[in-house]
């Protein structure tokens, strides 16, 4: 599940303080977003990149404690996104809407899509301690016990144990099991972040860290301030964590994480299988030199695609320039050649390397030596486009008493016509 750094905002503190003094306060909605933010959540005034709004289905108040409930139906998710932001919008006594609570999970975000999980919806519960301006959250794809249930069932068999946490050196010390044995669900608020190689003790005994997906615990398995759910195996002396970042990318999901059109670096946001496609630049169209002697179209760039498991935090250099495109050492593609002038030749296609790779189509030839219209630029075959959805089957149009055209027909999947060759110039152009 997403691990949020949460805080009551400055505007939220004013509204809650007024409510504690008898003023009116109404919680309007919850908002989910995918914006990245690493600063103090208390200083945020509005969601950075809102994606969904959820109705408040229940609010309850017991003394200085307010709980706010919302339900997230998976069927309502129109487009998949990384759930990094969580906010509660409230209406104060003057009728003004304010962002009262804000949290950001950073790289500990869940990936939400309409096909997530086996449950049809997720219950989201936030509890606010009004006097202390502190926030505790419980977020799950199945129904976890609420805080009030934890309090009511403390000490009973099978209850969720609330543990205390502190870190000494590289050792995370959990206390408060109080003799409960067996397979015990528990939760703690992290006093410090986890680093790769850290160890865990429970009530002074050493426990082995175990992830539910079998992978090794990663850097920042949990972060300071997060509410962390675990399952303790007191017999086997194991503490079971859900993998950091929550739901992994489903293998069948085509989620566009990033499109690069210039040199950059890609840092993996979530562990999972990624479909990586590189397309070399298309060649330019050639120019016409005199009457009835037009230019040739440029060749399409090479293309390559690979499906590769990448681990969160890995970084890969991305190259996108006039001669080639590449993603680390995994896949690369060279540019198509530019088309020649009227007495030369069409541009040839570039080549791909790594994974499934293709050579781009060459610019079109002329039907005769004397031709007023430039030839079309190279593109990709329907068979190639069926494998790589980003490839377009239409190159640049050759000019006719005008300049040749750059490609303008998008691919079947709606991508820009990356890599296609430009059309050759026409008569007198």
C-alpha positions as CSV (number, residue, x, y, z in Angstrom):
1,X,0.0,0.0,0.0
2,X,1.1,3.6,-0.5
3,X,3.1,4.9,2.5
4,X,2.1,8.6,2.9
5,X,3.9,11.4,4.8
6,X,0.8,13.1,6.1
7,X,0.1,16.4,7.9
8,X,-2.7,18.8,8.7
9,X,-2.1,21.8,6.6
10,X,-2.0,25.4,7.9
11,X,-5.5,26.0,6.6
12,X,-6.6,22.7,8.1
13,X,-5.3,23.6,11.5
14,X,-7.3,26.8,11.5
15,X,-10.5,25.0,10.5
16,X,-10.0,22.2,13.0
17,X,-9.2,24.7,15.8
18,X,-12.4,26.6,15.0
19,X,-14.3,23.3,15.0
20,X,-12.9,22.3,18.4
21,X,-14.1,25.7,19.7
22,X,-17.6,25.0,18.5
23,X,-17.4,26.3,14.9
24,X,-18.9,24.6,11.9
25,X,-16.7,22.2,9.8
26,X,-17.7,19.9,6.9
27,X,-15.5,17.5,5.2
28,X,-16.4,17.8,1.5
29,X,-14.3,15.1,-0.3
30,X,-11.1,13.1,-0.6
31,X,-8.8,13.7,-3.5
32,X,-6.2,11.3,-5.0
33,X,-3.4,12.5,-7.3
34,X,-0.1,11.5,-8.8
35,X,2.0,14.6,-8.2
36,X,5.5,14.2,-6.7
37,X,6.4,16.3,-3.6
38,X,9.2,15.9,-1.1
39,X,8.7,19.0,1.0
40,X,6.7,19.6,4.2
41,X,3.1,18.4,3.5
42,X,1.8,20.9,6.0
43,X,2.7,23.7,3.7
44,X,0.7,22.4,0.7
45,X,-2.4,24.5,-0.3
46,X,-3.8,22.4,-3.2
47,X,-3.3,19.1,-4.9
48,X,-0.4,19.1,-7.3
49,X,-1.9,16.7,-9.9
50,X,-5.4,15.6,-8.9
51,X,-6.7,12.4,-10.6
52,X,-9.8,11.4,-8.7
53,X,-12.4,12.8,-6.3
54,X,-14.1,10.5,-3.7
55,X,-17.2,11.3,-1.8
56,X,-17.0,11.2,2.0
57,X,-19.3,8.3,3.0
58,X,-18.9,8.6,6.8
59,X,-17.5,11.0,9.4
60,X,-17.4,10.3,13.1
61,X,-16.1,12.3,16.1
62,X,-15.1,11.0,19.5
63,X,-13.8,13.8,21.7
64,X,-10.8,15.2,20.0
65,X,-10.6,12.4,17.4
66,X,-12.2,12.8,13.9
67,X,-12.4,9.9,11.5
68,X,-13.1,10.4,7.8
69,X,-14.1,7.5,5.6
70,X,-14.2,7.3,1.8
71,X,-14.7,4.4,-0.6
72,X,-12.6,3.9,-3.8
73,X,-14.4,1.7,-6.4
74,X,-11.8,0.3,-8.8
75,X,-14.3,0.5,-11.6
76,X,-14.3,4.3,-11.3
77,X,-10.6,4.5,-12.3
78,X,-10.7,5.7,-15.9
79,X,-6.9,5.9,-16.4
80,X,-4.3,4.1,-14.4
81,X,-2.0,6.2,-12.3
82,X,0.5,6.1,-9.5
83,X,-1.3,7.1,-6.3
84,X,1.2,9.5,-4.7
85,X,-1.2,12.2,-3.3
86,X,-4.0,12.0,-0.7
87,X,-5.9,15.0,0.4
88,X,-9.1,15.9,2.4
89,X,-10.9,19.0,1.3
90,X,-13.0,20.7,4.1
91,X,-15.5,23.6,4.1
92,X,-15.0,26.0,7.0
93,X,-17.6,28.2,8.8
94,X,-17.4,30.8,6.0
95,X,-18.2,28.3,3.3
96,X,-14.7,28.3,1.9
97,X,-13.1,25.1,0.7
98,X,-9.6,24.4,2.0
99,X,-7.2,21.5,1.7
100,X,-7.2,20.4,5.4
101,X,-5.0,17.3,5.2
102,X,-2.3,16.5,2.6
103,X,0.0,13.5,2.2
104,X,2.5,12.4,-0.4
105,X,3.9,8.9,-0.8
106,X,6.8,9.8,-3.2
107,X,8.3,6.6,-4.6
108,X,6.1,4.5,-2.2
109,X,3.1,5.0,-4.4
110,X,0.5,2.4,-5.4
111,X,-0.2,1.8,-9.0
112,X,-4.0,2.0,-9.4
113,X,-6.0,0.7,-12.3
114,X,-9.5,-0.6,-12.9
115,X,-8.1,-4.2,-12.9
116,X,-6.3,-4.0,-9.5
117,X,-6.8,-6.7,-7.0
118,X,-9.6,-9.1,-6.3
119,X,-11.6,-6.7,-4.2
120,X,-14.0,-4.4,-6.0
121,X,-13.3,-1.4,-3.8
122,X,-10.9,-0.1,-1.2
123,X,-11.9,1.6,2.1
124,X,-9.8,4.7,3.0
125,X,-9.9,5.9,6.6
126,X,-8.1,8.9,8.0
127,X,-8.1,9.7,11.7
128,X,-7.2,13.2,12.9
129,X,-6.2,14.0,16.4
130,X,-7.5,17.6,16.6
131,X,-5.5,18.8,19.6
132,X,-2.2,17.3,18.5
133,X,-2.6,18.0,14.8
134,X,-1.4,14.5,14.0
135,X,-2.8,12.1,11.4
136,X,-2.9,8.3,11.3
137,X,-4.0,6.4,8.2
138,X,-5.1,2.9,7.4
139,X,-5.3,2.1,3.7
140,X,-5.9,-1.3,2.2
141,X,-7.4,-3.2,-0.7
142,X,-9.1,-5.5,1.7
143,X,-10.8,-4.4,4.9
144,X,-8.3,-3.8,7.8
145,X,-9.4,-3.1,11.3
146,X,-10.0,0.6,12.1
147,X,-8.3,2.3,14.9
148,X,-11.4,2.1,17.1
149,X,-11.5,-1.7,16.5
150,X,-7.9,-2.0,17.4
151,X,-8.6,-0.2,20.7
152,X,-11.7,-2.3,21.4
153,X,-10.0,-5.6,20.7
154,X,-6.5,-4.9,22.2
155,X,-5.5,-7.9,24.2
156,X,-7.9,-10.3,22.5
157,X,-6.7,-13.3,20.4
158,X,-6.3,-12.5,16.7
159,X,-6.3,-8.7,17.2
160,X,-4.1,-6.3,15.3
161,X,-1.2,-5.3,17.6
162,X,-0.2,-1.7,17.7
163,X,3.6,-1.7,18.1
164,X,6.1,1.0,19.1
165,X,9.1,1.6,16.8
166,X,12.6,3.1,17.3
167,X,15.9,2.7,15.4
168,X,19.3,2.2,17.0
169,X,22.1,2.2,14.5
170,X,20.9,-0.3,11.8
171,X,18.5,-2.1,14.1
172,X,14.7,-1.4,14.0
173,X,13.3,-2.1,17.5
174,X,9.6,-3.1,17.7
175,X,8.0,-3.4,21.1
176,X,4.6,-4.1,22.4
177,X,3.8,-7.6,21.3
178,X,3.1,-8.4,25.0
179,X,3.3,-12.2,24.8
180,X,0.9,-12.6,21.9
181,X,2.0,-15.6,19.8
182,X,1.3,-17.2,16.4
183,X,0.7,-15.4,13.2
184,X,0.0,-11.9,14.4
185,X,-1.1,-8.9,12.2
186,X,0.5,-5.7,13.5
187,X,1.0,-2.1,12.6
188,X,3.5,0.6,13.7
189,X,4.3,4.2,12.9
190,X,7.9,4.4,11.7
191,X,10.1,6.6,13.7
192,X,12.9,6.3,11.1
193,X,13.3,5.1,7.5
194,X,14.5,1.6,6.5
195,X,17.8,1.3,4.7
196,X,19.1,-1.7,2.8
197,X,20.8,-4.1,5.2
198,X,18.9,-3.0,8.3
199,X,17.7,-5.6,10.8
200,X,14.6,-6.0,13.0
201,X,14.0,-7.1,16.6
202,X,10.6,-7.6,18.3
203,X,10.6,-7.2,22.1
204,X,14.3,-7.7,22.0
205,X,14.4,-10.9,19.9
206,X,15.9,-10.9,16.4
207,X,13.5,-11.5,13.5
208,X,14.2,-12.2,9.9
209,X,12.8,-9.7,7.4
210,X,10.6,-11.4,4.7
211,X,8.8,-9.8,1.8
212,X,5.6,-11.3,0.5
213,X,6.8,-11.4,-3.1
214,X,10.1,-13.2,-2.1
215,X,12.3,-10.3,-3.0
216,X,15.1,-8.8,-0.9
217,X,14.1,-5.8,1.2
218,X,14.9,-2.6,-0.7
219,X,16.1,0.8,0.3
220,X,13.2,2.8,1.9
221,X,11.0,-0.3,2.5
222,X,9.2,2.2,4.7
223,X,9.8,5.8,5.6
224,X,9.7,7.9,8.7
225,X,6.2,8.8,9.7
226,X,4.5,6.1,7.7
227,X,1.9,3.7,9.2
228,X,3.4,0.3,8.4
229,X,1.3,-2.9,8.4
230,X,3.2,-6.2,9.0
231,X,2.5,-9.8,9.9
232,X,4.6,-11.4,12.6
233,X,5.5,-15.1,12.7
234,X,6.4,-15.5,16.4
235,X,7.3,-19.2,16.0
236,X,9.6,-18.8,12.9
237,X,10.8,-15.4,14.2
238,X,9.9,-13.7,10.9
239,X,8.4,-10.3,10.2
240,X,6.5,-10.2,6.9
241,X,6.3,-6.9,5.0
242,X,4.4,-6.0,1.9
243,X,6.9,-5.0,-0.8
244,X,7.6,-1.3,-1.0
245,X,5.4,0.7,-3.3
246,X,2.4,-1.6,-3.1
247,X,0.9,-3.0,-6.3
248,X,3.4,-3.8,-9.0
249,X,2.8,-3.1,-12.7
250,X,0.6,-5.9,-14.1
251,X,2.4,-7.6,-17.0
252,X,-0.5,-7.0,-19.4
253,X,-0.8,-3.3,-18.6
254,X,0.4,-0.7,-21.1
255,X,1.0,2.3,-18.9
256,X,3.0,5.1,-20.5
257,X,5.5,5.9,-17.8
258,X,7.7,8.3,-19.8
259,X,8.3,9.4,-23.4
260,X,11.7,10.9,-24.1
261,X,12.4,13.2,-27.0
262,X,15.8,14.5,-25.7
263,X,18.8,13.2,-23.7
264,X,17.8,12.4,-20.1
265,X,18.0,9.8,-17.3
266,X,15.2,7.3,-16.4
267,X,14.9,6.3,-12.8
268,X,12.7,3.3,-12.3
269,X,9.6,4.3,-10.1
270,X,8.4,0.8,-9.4
271,X,9.8,-2.7,-9.6
272,X,8.1,-4.5,-12.5
273,X,8.3,-5.5,-16.2
274,X,8.7,-2.6,-18.5
275,X,8.2,-2.4,-22.3
276,X,11.0,-0.3,-23.6
277,X,10.8,1.0,-27.2
278,X,13.5,3.1,-29.0
279,X,13.1,4.6,-32.4
280,X,15.9,6.2,-34.4
281,X,15.2,9.7,-36.0
282,X,13.8,9.8,-39.5
283,X,15.9,11.1,-42.4
284,X,15.2,14.5,-44.0
285,X,13.7,14.8,-47.5
286,X,16.0,15.8,-50.3
287,X,15.5,19.0,-52.3
288,X,14.6,19.6,-56.0
289,X,17.1,21.4,-58.1
290,X,15.4,22.4,-61.4
291,X,12.2,21.9,-63.4
292,X,10.9,18.3,-63.5
293,X,13.7,17.1,-61.2
294,X,12.4,16.6,-57.6
295,X,14.0,15.3,-54.4
296,X,13.8,11.9,-52.7
297,X,12.2,11.1,-49.3
298,X,14.3,10.3,-46.3
299,X,14.5,6.8,-44.7
300,X,12.7,5.9,-41.4
301,X,14.8,5.3,-38.3
302,X,15.5,1.9,-37.0
303,X,13.4,0.5,-34.1
304,X,13.9,-1.9,-31.2
305,X,11.8,-3.1,-28.3
306,X,12.4,-5.2,-25.2
307,X,10.4,-6.3,-22.2
308,X,12.7,-6.1,-19.2
309,X,12.3,-6.4,-15.4
310,X,13.6,-3.3,-13.8
311,X,14.0,-2.6,-10.1
312,X,12.9,0.5,-8.3
313,X,15.7,3.1,-8.0
314,X,17.8,1.8,-11.0
315,X,18.9,4.6,-13.4
316,X,19.4,4.3,-17.1
317,X,20.9,7.0,-19.5
318,X,18.6,7.8,-22.3
319,X,20.1,9.1,-25.6
320,X,17.9,10.9,-28.2
321,X,19.9,12.8,-30.8
322,X,20.1,13.2,-34.6
323,X,22.1,10.0,-35.1
324,X,20.6,7.5,-32.7
325,X,18.3,6.7,-29.8
326,X,19.2,4.3,-27.0
327,X,18.1,3.1,-23.5
328,X,21.2,2.3,-21.5
329,X,22.8,-0.8,-23.1
330,X,19.5,-2.6,-23.5
331,X,18.2,-1.4,-26.8
332,X,19.3,1.2,-29.5
333,X,18.3,2.4,-32.9
334,X,20.2,4.4,-35.6
335,X,18.7,7.2,-37.7
336,X,17.4,6.9,-41.2
337,X,19.5,8.5,-44.0
338,X,18.4,11.8,-45.5
339,X,17.0,11.7,-49.1
340,X,19.2,12.8,-51.9
341,X,18.5,15.6,-54.4
342,X,17.0,14.9,-57.9
343,X,20.0,13.0,-59.3
344,X,20.9,11.0,-56.2
345,X,18.9,8.4,-54.3
346,X,16.2,8.0,-51.5
347,X,17.4,7.7,-47.9
348,X,17.8,4.2,-46.5
349,X,16.3,3.1,-43.2
350,X,18.2,2.9,-39.9
351,X,18.6,-0.3,-37.9
352,X,17.7,-1.4,-34.4
353,X,19.7,-3.5,-31.9
354,X,18.6,-5.5,-28.9
355,X,15.3,-7.3,-28.2
356,X,12.9,-7.3,-31.2
357,X,14.5,-5.0,-33.7
358,X,13.6,-3.6,-37.2
359,X,15.2,-1.7,-40.0
360,X,13.2,1.3,-41.0
361,X,11.7,1.6,-44.5
362,X,13.7,3.6,-47.2
363,X,12.3,6.6,-48.9
364,X,10.3,5.9,-52.1
365,X,11.9,5.7,-55.5
366,X,10.8,7.7,-58.5
367,X,8.7,6.2,-61.3
368,X,10.8,8.1,-63.9
369,X,13.8,10.4,-64.0
370,X,11.7,13.3,-64.9
371,X,9.2,13.9,-62.0
372,X,7.8,17.1,-60.6
373,X,6.6,15.6,-57.3
374,X,9.1,14.6,-54.6
375,X,8.9,11.0,-53.3
376,X,7.4,10.0,-49.9
377,X,9.6,9.4,-46.9
378,X,10.1,5.9,-45.5
379,X,7.9,4.4,-42.8
380,X,7.2,1.0,-41.2
381,X,5.3,-2.1,-42.4
382,X,1.9,-3.1,-41.0
383,X,3.6,-6.2,-39.6
384,X,6.1,-4.1,-37.7
385,X,3.4,-1.7,-36.5
386,X,1.4,-4.7,-35.2
387,X,4.3,-5.6,-32.9
388,X,5.4,-2.1,-31.9
389,X,2.3,0.1,-31.4
390,X,4.4,3.3,-31.6
391,X,5.4,2.7,-35.3
392,X,3.5,4.6,-38.0
393,X,2.8,3.2,-41.5
394,X,2.8,6.6,-43.2
395,X,6.0,8.6,-44.0
396,X,6.3,12.3,-45.0
397,X,4.5,13.3,-48.2
398,X,6.6,14.4,-51.2
399,X,6.1,17.9,-52.4
400,X,4.6,19.0,-55.7
401,X,5.8,22.4,-56.6
402,X,6.4,22.9,-52.9
403,X,8.5,21.6,-50.0
404,X,8.2,18.0,-48.9
405,X,6.2,17.3,-45.8
406,X,7.1,15.9,-42.4
407,X,5.1,12.8,-41.3
408,X,1.7,13.8,-39.8
409,X,-0.2,10.5,-39.5
410,X,-0.1,9.1,-36.0
411,X,0.4,5.4,-35.2
412,X,-2.5,2.9,-34.5
413,X,-2.0,3.5,-30.8
414,X,-2.1,7.3,-31.1
415,X,1.6,8.0,-30.9
416,X,3.2,10.8,-32.9
417,X,4.9,9.4,-36.1
418,X,8.4,9.1,-34.5
419,X,11.1,7.9,-36.8
420,X,9.3,8.3,-40.2
421,X,11.3,9.9,-43.0
422,X,10.4,13.3,-44.4
423,X,9.1,13.7,-47.9
424,X,11.3,14.9,-50.8
425,X,11.0,18.4,-52.3
426,X,9.0,19.0,-55.4
427,X,9.5,20.9,-58.7
428,X,11.4,24.2,-58.1
429,X,11.5,23.6,-54.3
